[in-house]
Amino acid sequence: MQCIYPTIQENVVFLAMRILILWLLQTLSAEFTLSQVSVHVEGDVQAVLYSDVVLRCRVETQEHVTQLTWQKKKTPNNEDFLTYSKGELPVYLTPFAQERVKFLGGGDQSGNILIRNVTLNDEGIYLCSFSTHPTGTREKEIKLTVQVYPEILVGPSMNPVTVGDSPQMMGYCIAIAAKPAANIQWIIKGFSYSLDKNTTRHENLTVTTMSYLMIPPSLELYGHNVTCVITQENVQQQQERMFNIRNIHYAPLNVNIRVIPSEEQMLQLSCEYDSNPPASKFTWRWDSNSESGSQYIPENSNQLTIPNDNVSSGLCVCEVENPVGSKSGSIYIYTKKGYPDFTYFTVHLIPVLTHSASA
């Protein structure tokens, strides 16, 4: 019987196949082992400036956990700032960790840490690494973003403007040093407006946003409430600030002379008006036909007081003046003996007063 022996070429092929099969088995075994170690983190974490934040990290494995290491990504090398091994106290490796980091732990498979009083310098990428036997080290990244609520300055313009068609600055809203940058909007009912905006970016990555409210000045706008609304991306809470427009200047309007009731034998008149700024000068006078005593006309006062004996029929005028302009109002006083009280009424915008003079 003739024996058939494999050739040299067949032996080489057979050996190569055995080596390939062994390599594949080792690779699959290694991947299976690695799959038994799984690190879980919160990938993106947001914290408000000066608040406390927890970075959560845990491992799932049946292997023996030898060490937990926390790092912060830096250039050129990452910085280790905390290590922990089961049965031992955590080791805080840097001043940052010693002063503001607390290991929360919770068994050898939990590596949570607390960072107190978060600052802008704390922002960045953190690495949570678990070393296990026999697999080795597995790690995951956590991105910490620090948000900064802005300081807000809101108010009406202090620069006086007069009524006109050209838009003028009526107020401002400034969000100082926000991160992310603040968005400013206005709530204004019944008036068209435009905005002047500009931003300033600071070295610490915060942004100051300024918005100036421009509206054509009008009498209707004076005293109107407007609201500034400040929002930030990824921040649910919005802030609102309201103020009252008061910088519109106008000449005196609606000048009226009012009778002040008095139990004394005196005629008391008050000159009432609407203006901004307030009146700086009051001038009282009687028409040429009136015999009322001029000696009782006050020096720059909005009130006039005359004894009944010195009152006679005639037109009394009060002129009101401020830096923008002037306007007059008048009342006609009619006196007649025998009337115990005086009454007044308005005819064609001229108040007429019937006054009881003393005998």
VOPAGU-2260 file (C-alpha; in pm, 1 decimal, decimal comma):
REM VOPAGU-2260
SITE   aa  ch    i         X         Y         Z
SITE  MET   A    0       0,0       0,0       0,0
SITE  GLN   A    1     143,1     336,0    -102,0
SITE  CYS   A    2     142,0     618,8     158,7
SITE  ILE   A    3      82,0     974,8      45,8
SITE  TYR   A    4     265,9    1235,3     248,1
SITE  PRO   A    5     184,1    1609,0     235,6
SITE  THR   A    6     420,3    1821,4      43,7
SITE  ILE   A    7     624,1    2098,9     199,3
SITE  GLN   A    8     391,4    2357,8      46,1
SITE  GLU   A    9      88,1    2187,5     203,4
SITE  ASN   A   10     256,2    2186,5     544,8
SITE  VAL   A   11     326,9    2557,5     520,0
SITE  VAL   A   12     -33,9    2636,7     429,4
SITE  PHE   A   13    -165,4    2420,7     713,0
SITE  LEU   A   14      62,1    2590,0     966,1
SITE  ALA   A   15     -39,9    2935,7     847,2
SITE  MET   A   16    -406,2    2850,0     885,9
SITE  ARG   A   17    -349,8    2727,7    1241,9
SITE  ILE   A   18    -170,4    3050,3    1331,9
SITE  LEU   A   19    -450,8    3260,0    1181,2
SITE  ILE   A   20    -716,5    3067,0    1372,1
SITE  LEU   A   21    -527,4    3107,1    1701,8
SITE  TRP   A   22    -489,5    3483,8    1640,6
SITE  LEU   A   23    -860,6    3522,4    1570,0
SITE  LEU   A   24    -949,1    3331,3    1885,7
SITE  GLN   A   25    -719,8    3552,8    2095,2
SITE  THR   A   26    -866,8    3870,5    1942,1
SITE  LEU   A   27   -1223,2    3759,6    2005,2
SITE  SER   A   28   -1131,3    3662,1    2359,8
SITE  ALA   A   29    -975,1    4004,0    2424,9
SITE  GLU   A   30   -1277,9    4188,6    2283,8
SITE  PHE   A   31   -1510,5    3974,3    2493,8
SITE  THR   A   32   -1305,2    4057,5    2803,2
SITE  LEU   A   33   -1311,0    4430,9    2721,9
SITE  SER   A   34   -1683,8    4418,8    2671,1
SITE  GLN   A   35   -1715,2    4310,6    3033,7
SITE  VAL   A   36   -1587,6    4655,6    3151,7
SITE  SER   A   37   -1822,1    4945,9    3078,6
SITE  VAL   A   38   -1781,6    5303,7    3207,8
SITE  HIS   A   39   -2090,7    5528,2    3220,3
SITE  VAL   A   40   -2093,7    5909,6    3258,0
SITE  GLU   A   41   -2313,3    6211,9    3191,9
SITE  GLY   A   42   -2147,6    6335,8    2875,6
SITE  ASP   A   43   -2245,0    6704,4    2899,2
SITE  VAL   A   44   -2292,7    6880,5    3231,6
SITE  GLN   A   45   -2392,0    7244,8    3283,1
SITE  ALA   A   46   -2338,0    7443,6    3601,0
SITE  VAL   A   47   -2410,7    7801,9    3702,1
SITE  LEU   A   48   -2117,9    8015,1    3812,3
SITE  TYR   A   49   -2043,5    7977,6    4187,8
SITE  SER   A   50   -2283,0    7684,2    4226,0
SITE  ASP   A   51   -2191,0    7324,5    4320,4
SITE  VAL   A   52   -2194,8    7052,6    4055,5
SITE  VAL   A   53   -2170,8    6672,5    4064,2
SITE  LEU   A   54   -1978,4    6482,9    3794,9
SITE  ARG   A   55   -2119,1    6130,1    3782,4
SITE  CYS   A   56   -1915,2    5829,1    3675,4
SITE  ARG   A   57   -1956,4    5455,1    3737,8
SITE  VAL   A   58   -1824,0    5127,4    3603,6
SITE  GLU   A   59   -2004,3    4802,2    3529,0
SITE  THR   A   60   -1775,8    4498,8    3551,4
SITE  GLN   A   61   -1721,0    4163,2    3717,3
SITE  GLU   A   62   -1347,8    4227,6    3727,7
SITE  HIS   A   63   -1150,7    4354,2    4023,3
SITE  VAL   A   64   -1138,6    4736,9    4027,3
SITE  THR   A   65    -790,2    4846,0    4128,3
SITE  GLN   A   66    -811,0    5226,4    4099,9
SITE  LEU   A   67   -1023,4    5523,6    4000,4
SITE  THR   A   68    -851,4    5828,8    3852,1
SITE  TRP   A   69    -996,1    6171,3    3770,8
SITE  GLN   A   70    -815,4    6394,7    3521,5
SITE  LYS   A   71    -873,4    6724,7    3348,6
SITE  LYS   A   72    -772,7    6756,7    2985,8
SITE  LYS   A   73    -490,8    7005,7    2945,7
SITE  THR   A   74    -219,0    7084,9    2694,3
SITE  PRO   A   75      30,5    6925,7    2651,0
SITE  ASN   A   76     -53,2    6668,0    2922,2
SITE  ASN   A   77    -366,6    6583,0    3114,9
SITE  GLU   A   78    -365,2    6668,0    3485,9
SITE  ASP   A   79    -444,4    6402,6    3746,9
SITE  PHE   A   80    -625,0    6561,9    4040,1
SITE  LEU   A   81    -782,7    6269,7    4230,6
SITE  THR   A   82    -724,2    5896,2    4275,3
SITE  TYR   A   83    -910,5    5638,9    4480,7
SITE  SER   A   84    -863,6    5271,7    4563,6
SITE  LYS   A   85   -1114,6    5060,9    4756,4
SITE  GLY   A   86   -1041,6    5048,8    5127,3
SITE  GLU   A   87    -830,8    5365,3    5118,6
SITE  LEU   A   88    -897,1    5735,9    5148,8
SITE  PRO   A   89    -918,7    5938,5    4826,9
SITE  VAL   A   90    -599,2    6121,1    4735,0
SITE  TYR   A   91    -641,1    6486,0    4629,4
SITE  LEU   A   92    -342,7    6568,5    4410,5
SITE  THR   A   93    -380,7    6940,4    4328,5
SITE  PRO   A   94    -479,1    7259,3    4514,2
SITE  PHE   A   95    -799,3    7264,8    4306,6
SITE  ALA   A   96    -894,9    6917,5    4432,7
SITE  GLN   A   97    -781,0    6983,0    4788,9
SITE  GLU   A   98    -984,3    7303,6    4820,3
SITE  ARG   A   99   -1298,7    7242,1    4616,9
SITE  VAL   A  100   -1341,5    6874,5    4521,3
SITE  LYS   A  101   -1513,1    6611,1    4733,1
SITE  PHE   A  102   -1515,3    6239,7    4648,0
SITE  LEU   A  103   -1868,6    6108,5    4685,6
SITE  GLY   A  104   -1791,2    5747,9    4597,3
SITE  GLY   A  105   -2039,3    5480,0    4682,1
SITE  GLY   A  106   -1845,1    5155,5    4654,6
SITE  ASP   A  107   -1557,3    5066,1    4426,8
SITE  GLN   A  108   -1773,9    5096,9    4114,1
SITE  SER   A  109   -1894,4    5455,0    4172,2
SITE  GLY   A  110   -1661,8    5748,3    4117,2
SITE  ASN   A  111   -1888,6    6052,4    4157,3
SITE  ILE   A  112   -1723,5    6377,3    4264,7
SITE  LEU   A  113   -1856,9    6715,0    4380,8
SITE  ILE   A  114   -1698,4    7041,9    4265,8
SITE  ARG   A  115   -1783,2    7329,8    4497,9
SITE  ASN   A  116   -1819,8    7695,5    4401,5
SITE  VAL   A  117   -1767,6    7642,5    4028,7
SITE  THR   A  118   -1560,2    7906,0    3846,6
SITE  LEU   A  119   -1502,9    7977,4    3479,2
SITE  ASN   A  120   -1158,8    7815,4    3507,1
SITE  ASP   A  121   -1329,4    7485,0    3593,0
SITE  GLU   A  122   -1487,2    7462,7    3249,3
SITE  GLY   A  123   -1344,8    7194,0    3023,3
SITE  ILE   A  124   -1316,9    6818,2    2959,3
SITE  TYR   A  125   -1284,0    6579,1    3255,0
SITE  LEU   A  126   -1172,5    6215,7    3226,5
SITE  CYS   A  127   -1300,9    5943,7    3457,5
SITE  SER   A  128   -1077,6    5632,0    3439,5
SITE  PHE   A  129   -1130,1    5291,5    3602,8
SITE  SER   A  130    -841,3    5044,9    3616,0
SITE  THR   A  131    -950,3    4679,9    3639,4
SITE  HIS   A  132    -771,6    4346,7    3638,1
SITE  PRO   A  133    -702,1    4189,4    3398,2
SITE  THR   A  134    -847,8    4425,7    3134,9
SITE  GLY   A  135    -660,5    4744,1    3224,6
SITE  THR   A  136    -788,0    5102,3    3205,3
SITE  ARG   A  137   -1115,5    5222,1    3056,0
SITE  GLU   A  138   -1217,2    5590,5    3055,9
SITE  LYS   A  139   -1494,5    5826,9    2949,8
SITE  GLU   A  140   -1511,9    6204,4    2900,7
SITE  ILE   A  141   -1739,9    6458,9    3068,5
SITE  LYS   A  142   -1774,0    6809,0    2925,2
SITE  LEU   A  143   -1840,8    7071,7    3192,6
SITE  THR   A  144   -1987,7    7402,2    3073,0
SITE  VAL   A  145   -2019,4    7695,7    3313,3
SITE  GLN   A  146   -2308,0    7937,9    3265,2
SITE  VAL   A  147   -2299,8    8295,3    3392,5
SITE  TYR   A  148   -2617,7    8491,7    3462,5
SITE  PRO   A  149   -2564,3    8855,6    3365,8
SITE  GLU   A  150   -2579,6    9160,2    3585,7
SITE  ILE   A  151   -2863,1    9366,9    3438,3
SITE  LEU   A  152   -2881,3    9744,3    3412,1
SITE  VAL   A  153   -3211,1    9885,9    3283,4
SITE  GLY   A  154   -3354,4   10233,6    3292,1
SITE  PRO   A  155   -3497,0   10532,6    3108,0
SITE  SER   A  156   -3270,4   10777,2    2933,2
SITE  MET   A  157   -3181,5   11081,1    3141,0
SITE  ASN   A  158   -3113,4   11294,6    2832,6
SITE  PRO   A  159   -3412,2   11526,3    2777,4
SITE  VAL   A  160   -3578,0   11520,2    2435,0
SITE  THR   A  161   -3862,6   11724,2    2291,4
SITE  VAL   A  162   -4159,2   11605,1    2087,9
SITE  GLY   A  163   -4066,1   11531,8    1725,9
SITE  ASP   A  164   -4054,2   11278,0    1442,4
SITE  SER   A  165   -3689,8   11177,0    1474,8
SITE  PRO   A  166   -3625,5   10862,4    1686,7
SITE  GLN   A  167   -3451,1   10939,5    2015,0
SITE  MET   A  168   -3307,0   10715,7    2285,2
SITE  MET   A  169   -3578,3   10646,2    2541,5
SITE  GLY   A  170   -3405,6   10380,9    2749,9
SITE  TYR   A  171   -3133,9   10119,7    2774,1
SITE  CYS   A  172   -3100,3    9755,2    2872,0
SITE  ILE   A  173   -2753,0    9612,0    2938,9
SITE  ALA   A  174   -2670,3    9249,0    3022,3
SITE  ILE   A  175   -2319,5    9248,4    3168,6
SITE  ALA   A  176   -2076,9    8953,1    3145,8
SITE  ALA   A  177   -2317,4    8676,7    3043,1
SITE  LYS   A  178   -2226,8    8326,7    2927,7
SITE  PRO   A  179   -2368,8    8236,0    2686,7
SITE  ALA   A  180   -2435,4    8582,6    2548,8
SITE  ALA   A  181   -2770,9    8731,0    2646,6
SITE  ASN   A  182   -3046,1    8804,1    2397,1
SITE  ILE   A  183   -3235,6    9128,7    2464,0
SITE  GLN   A  184   -3589,0    9196,4    2342,4
SITE  TRP   A  185   -3839,4    9471,4    2421,0
SITE  ILE   A  186   -4211,8    9471,2    2492,8
SITE  ILE   A  187   -4368,3    9799,5    2377,6
SITE  LYS   A  188   -4737,8    9827,5    2301,7
SITE  GLY   A  189   -4873,2   10079,4    2054,9
SITE  PHE   A  190   -4548,3   10239,5    1938,2
SITE  SER   A  191   -4303,6   10167,2    1657,1
SITE  TYR   A  192   -3940,3   10152,5    1761,3
SITE  SER   A  193   -3589,5   10063,9    1652,3
SITE  LEU   A  194   -3286,7    9937,7    1844,2
SITE  ASP   A  195   -2919,3   10024,1    1860,9
SITE  LYS   A  196   -2721,0    9719,8    1972,6
SITE  ASN   A  197   -2358,9    9634,1    2038,0
SITE  THR   A  198   -2166,5    9361,4    2217,7
SITE  THR   A  199   -1834,0    9334,4    2396,6
SITE  ARG   A  200   -1654,3    8999,4    2432,3
SITE  HIS   A  201   -1431,9    8961,3    2736,6
SITE  GLU   A  202   -1118,2    8751,2    2783,8
SITE  ASN   A  203   -1299,0    8511,9    3019,7
SITE  LEU   A  204   -1545,3    8428,2    2736,2
SITE  THR   A  205   -1834,2    8623,4    2887,7
SITE  VAL   A  206   -2021,2    8875,3    2672,5
SITE  THR   A  207   -2177,3    9212,2    2753,5
SITE  THR   A  208   -2480,0    9297,5    2538,7
SITE  MET   A  209   -2619,6    9651,5    2515,4
SITE  SER   A  210   -2954,3    9750,6    2363,2
SITE  TYR   A  211   -3075,0   10109,6    2330,2
SITE  LEU   A  212   -3443,6   10178,8    2265,3
SITE  MET   A  213   -3511,6   10439,7    1995,2
SITE  ILE   A  214   -3862,8   10590,1    1958,9
SITE  PRO   A  215   -3990,6   10920,0    1813,1
SITE  PRO   A  216   -4086,6   11132,2    2118,5
SITE  SER   A  217   -4455,7   11209,3    2156,2
SITE  LEU   A  218   -4691,7   11326,9    2428,3
SITE  GLU   A  219   -4863,4   10987,6    2420,6
SITE  LEU   A  220   -4532,4   10812,9    2487,2
SITE  TYR   A  221   -4460,8   11012,1    2803,3
SITE  GLY   A  222   -4528,9   10798,3    3110,9
SITE  HIS   A  223   -4557,3   10478,6    2903,3
SITE  ASN   A  224   -4421,8   10154,8    3052,8
SITE  VAL   A  225   -4176,5    9944,7    2851,0
SITE  THR   A  226   -4024,5    9608,1    2941,0
SITE  CYS   A  227   -3681,9    9464,1    2864,7
SITE  VAL   A  228   -3670,0    9081,9    2835,6
SITE  ILE   A  229   -3334,2    8904,7    2880,5
SITE  THR   A  230   -3286,7    8541,5    2774,7
SITE  GLN   A  231   -2991,2    8304,2    2731,3
SITE  GLU   A  232   -2950,4    7992,8    2520,9
SITE  ASN   A  233   -3002,7    7671,8    2720,6
SITE  VAL   A  234   -3128,5    7874,8    3019,1
SITE  GLN   A  235   -3499,0    7824,2    3083,8
SITE  GLN   A  236   -3542,8    8120,6    3315,1
SITE  GLN   A  237   -3587,1    8462,7    3154,4
SITE  GLN   A  238   -3550,7    8794,8    3331,6
SITE  GLU   A  239   -3774,3    9098,4    3281,7
SITE  ARG   A  240   -3722,8    9460,3    3381,9
SITE  MET   A  241   -3977,8    9740,4    3337,2
SITE  PHE   A  242   -3937,6   10116,6    3349,6
SITE  ASN   A  243   -4139,2   10429,3    3277,3
SITE  ILE   A  244   -4045,3   10676,7    3002,2
SITE  ARG   A  245   -3999,0   11019,3    3159,6
SITE  ASN   A  246   -3738,5   11203,6    2952,0
SITE  ILE   A  247   -3980,3   11367,6    2704,1
SITE  HIS   A  248   -3995,9   11742,5    2765,9
SITE  TYR   A  249   -4293,3   11949,3    2655,3
SITE  ALA   A  250   -4437,6   12295,5    2715,1
SITE  PRO   A  251   -4724,2   12344,8    2964,5
SITE  LEU   A  252   -5056,7   12192,5    2861,6
SITE  ASN   A  253   -5410,2   12204,3    2997,4
SITE  VAL   A  254   -5361,2   12516,9    3207,4
SITE  ASN   A  255   -5667,2   12563,1    3429,4
SITE  ILE   A  256   -5746,5   12783,6    3725,1
SITE  ARG   A  257   -5923,0   12600,6    4005,2
SITE  VAL   A  258   -6112,0   12756,2    4296,8
SITE  ILE   A  259   -5994,1   12626,8    4633,3
SITE  PRO   A  260   -6285,2   12610,9    4880,9
SITE  SER   A  261   -6219,2   12829,8    5184,7
SITE  GLU   A  262   -6418,3   12897,6    5502,1
SITE  GLU   A  263   -6236,7   13226,3    5546,9
SITE  GLN   A  264   -6338,2   13549,4    5374,0
SITE  MET   A  265   -6082,2   13487,2    5101,8
SITE  LEU   A  266   -6080,5   13397,5    4733,5
SITE  GLN   A  267   -5820,5   13127,5    4669,1
SITE  LEU   A  268   -5722,5   13025,4    4315,8
SITE  SER   A  269   -5483,0   12751,7    4207,7
SITE  CYS   A  270   -5314,4   12744,2    3866,4
SITE  GLU   A  271   -5297,7   12381,7    3754,9
SITE  TYR   A  272   -5118,8   12248,1    3449,6
SITE  ASP   A  273   -4935,4   11957,6    3289,4
SITE  SER   A  274   -4574,2   11995,1    3173,1
SITE  ASN   A  275   -4232,3   11834,2    3179,0
SITE  PRO   A  276   -4015,0   11963,0    3328,5
SITE  PRO   A  277   -4231,6   12134,7    3591,4
SITE  ALA   A  278   -4305,8   12502,9    3548,0
SITE  SER   A  279   -4031,0   12742,0    3648,0
SITE  LYS   A  280   -4239,9   13059,8    3636,5
SITE  PHE   A  281   -4599,6   13163,3    3714,7
SITE  THR   A  282   -4741,2   13502,0    3616,8
SITE  TRP   A  283   -5084,7   13619,2    3739,2
SITE  ARG   A  284   -5272,3   13918,5    3599,7
SITE  TRP   A  285   -5619,5   14073,1    3581,2
SITE  ASP   A  286   -5775,2   14228,9    3275,4
SITE  SER   A  287   -5777,5   14605,5    3254,7
SITE  ASN   A  288   -6143,6   14628,3    3357,3
SITE  SER   A  289   -6095,7   14447,8    3686,0
SITE  GLU   A  290   -6045,0   14647,5    4005,1
SITE  SER   A  291   -5908,4   14350,6    4201,0
SITE  GLY   A  292   -5607,0   14448,6    4405,5
SITE  SER   A  293   -5280,0   14403,1    4218,4
SITE  GLN   A  294   -5095,6   14412,2    4550,2
SITE  TYR   A  295   -5212,9   14054,7    4614,4
SITE  ILE   A  296   -5057,3   13909,7    4300,1
SITE  PRO   A  297   -4789,6   13663,5    4422,1
SITE  GLU   A  298   -4429,1   13645,0    4313,1
SITE  ASN   A  299   -4388,8   13328,3    4104,2
SITE  SER   A  300   -4646,3   13109,6    4280,0
SITE  ASN   A  301   -4913,8   12880,8    4142,5
SITE  GLN   A  302   -5166,6   13004,1    4402,1
SITE  LEU   A  303   -5340,3   13340,4    4434,1
SITE  THR   A  304   -5520,9   13452,8    4752,3
SITE  ILE   A  305   -5724,8   13775,9    4773,6
SITE  PRO   A  306   -5952,5   13901,4    5053,9
SITE  ASN   A  307   -6315,5   13913,6    4944,4
SITE  ASP   A  308   -6326,3   14291,8    4994,3
SITE  ASN   A  309   -6064,9   14335,1    4721,4
SITE  VAL   A  310   -6227,0   14110,9    4458,7
SITE  SER   A  311   -6415,3   14262,4    4166,7
SITE  SER   A  312   -6558,4   14113,5    3850,5
SITE  GLY   A  313   -6311,4   14048,3    3574,0
SITE  LEU   A  314   -6089,1   13800,7    3391,3
SITE  CYS   A  315   -5804,4   13645,6    3589,5
SITE  VAL   A  316   -5517,6   13495,6    3385,9
SITE  CYS   A  317   -5238,0   13261,5    3492,4
SITE  GLU   A  318   -4942,9   13212,7    3257,1
SITE  VAL   A  319   -4727,4   12904,2    3313,0
SITE  GLU   A  320   -4374,9   12878,7    3173,7
SITE  ASN   A  321   -4104,5   12610,2    3161,9
SITE  PRO   A  322   -3781,1   12584,9    2955,6
SITE  VAL   A  323   -3974,2   12445,5    2655,6
SITE  GLY   A  324   -4250,7   12706,3    2631,4
SITE  SER   A  325   -4546,5   12874,0    2799,1
SITE  LYS   A  326   -4926,0   12869,7    2804,0
SITE  SER   A  327   -5204,4   13059,3    2979,4
SITE  GLY   A  328   -5532,0   12968,2    3142,1
SITE  SER   A  329   -5809,3   13200,8    3262,2
SITE  ILE   A  330   -6118,7   13223,9    3477,4
SITE  TYR   A  331   -6387,2   13494,2    3474,7
SITE  ILE   A  332   -6490,6   13610,2    3820,8
SITE  TYR   A  333   -6830,1   13772,4    3870,2
SITE  THR   A  334   -6904,2   13932,7    4205,1
SITE  LYS   A  335   -7247,5   14028,4    4340,1
SITE  LYS   A  336   -7351,5   14134,8    4684,6
SITE  GLY   A  337   -7597,3   13920,8    4873,8
SITE  TYR   A  338   -7473,1   13579,8    4766,9
SITE  PRO   A  339   -7346,7   13388,2    5067,3
SITE  ASP   A  340   -7148,3   13146,0    4849,4
SITE  PHE   A  341   -6975,6   13169,0    4516,3
SITE  THR   A  342   -7020,3   12926,6    4231,6
SITE  TYR   A  343   -6840,2   12891,5    3901,9
SITE  PHE   A  344   -6896,2   12719,5    3572,8
SITE  THR   A  345   -6726,6   12696,0    3233,3
SITE  VAL   A  346   -6848,3   12863,4    2916,5
SITE  HIS   A  347   -6642,9   12819,4    2597,5
SITE  LEU   A  348   -6342,9   12701,6    2800,6
SITE  ILE   A  349   -6350,8   13016,3    3019,7
SITE  PRO   A  350   -6435,5   12932,2    3382,4
SITE  VAL   A  351   -6683,0   13191,1    3517,4
SITE  LEU   A  352   -6702,1   13250,9    3891,7
SITE  THR   A  353   -6986,9   13422,7    4077,3
SITE  HIS   A  354   -6835,9   13554,7    4397,6
SITE  SER   A  355   -7015,5   13689,6    4705,4
SITE  ALA   A  356   -6835,1   14004,9    4814,8
SITE  SER   A  357   -6854,3   14140,6    5168,3
SITE  ALA   A  358   -7065,4   14450,9    5219,6
